[in-house]
Amino acid sequence: MPLEAGLLEILACPACHSPLEERDTELVCTGQDCGLAYPVRDGIPVLLIDEARRPE
């Protein structure tokens, strides 16, 4: 289930404050040096650094 466009515009990566991009069931940081991927569970973004997946 996609997030509302307005919500995605105001969300930022908690680690580096770069914009986030929606991909499948995650929000991925667009920052070059960061790239953390945050899960979206039941339509709710979990923007906790401890819950984020590290870039591969």
Buried (B, 14 or more C-beta within 10 A) or exposed (E): EEBEEEEBEEBBBBBBEBBBEBEEEBBBBBBEEBBBBBBBEEEEBBBEEEEBEEEE
